[in-house]
Amino acid sequence: MLNLKQYKITTHILFLLLFIIKFLNVVQERIDIYLFLLWISPLLIFYFYINKLMIRAYQWFCFFILIYFLFSSLKVFGTNSFWIDILELMFICALFIHIMFGPKTIKKFT
């Protein structure tokens, strides 16, 4: 089990990797910059509250990221799968599992 500092670092890394992967779609002109900003804005709001270790934000984020999972899985399991889409789905799944254990980790170390 991770301590609280390691848990927060892992959270930062997973969010950053997800943002980078999605930004690569912009660089490769697969999505527009405005769609990227629309996609990233809710995640940044949750990231702000998750960084403050608010347990309610962790719980709501788990439900919210399921929407991102559904859109990502449609791209991966659709007709034309791309390697960035597969990485995005993997990072979304990893972030979901990581955030799901957040309240337990916070309660244990605070």
N, C-alpha and C positions, 0 to 999 in steps of 0.2 A: 504494500500500500504506500502511496506517495504521501509525503508530508505536504503541508499547505503551500509552501514555497514552490516545491516541485510541481504540484498540481497547477498552480497559477502559471508557471512557465510553460507547461505543456498546453494549457489553454491558449496562451498567447501564440505559441507556435502553430497550433492547429488552425486558429483563426487566420493567422498570417498566410499560411499555406493555401487556405481556401480562397483568400482574397487574391493571392498571386495567380493561382490557377485560373480564376475567373477573369483576371486582367489579361492573361495570355490570350483569352478569346477575343478581347478587344484589339490586342496587338495583331493578331492574325486576321482581323476583320471578320470574325464570325458573328460578333454582336456589336451593336452600336454603343458608344460611350454613355449615352443617356440610359440605355437599358442596364448597363453595368452600375451606374449610379443609383438607379431605381432598385436594383438587386441588392446592392451593398448597404443602402441606408437602414433598413430594418436590422440588419446584422450589427451595424455599428451602434445602434441604440441599445440592443441587447448586450453587446460587448461592454458598453459603459456600465451597465448595472451588474453584469456578471463580474466585472473587475472589482466592484465594490463588495462582492461576496453576498449579494442579496439572494437568499434562497428562493424566493418567489420568482425571481428572474430566471433562475435555473429551471424551475418547473415549467414556466411558460415557454421558455426557449425550446425545450424538448418537444412540445407540441408544434411550435412554429417551424422548427427545422424539418419536420415531416413534410411540409409543403415543398421545401427545397429538395428533399429526397424524391418526392413524386415527380417533379419536373426533371430532375437529373436522371432518374431511372427511365423516364420516357425517351430521353436523348440516347442513353446507353443501349437500351433494349429495343430501340426503334430500328428503322431501316439502315441508317448510316451512322454507325458509331465511330467516334473519334477518340484518340488516346487522351485528350484533355478532359473529355466528358467522363471517361472511366476514372481518371484521377480525381475529378470533382466529386463523383459519387463515393469514392473511397474515403475522401476527406470528410464528406458530410456524414458518412456512417461512423467514422472514427470520432468526429466531434460530438455526434449524438450520444454515443456510448460514454464518452468522456464527461460530457455535461450531465448525463443521467446520474453519475456517481458523485457529482459535485456537492449536493446537500449533505450526503453522508460524510464526505471528507471534511466539509466545513464544520459540521457538528462535532466531529471527532477531535478536531484540533483547536476549537475555540471554546 
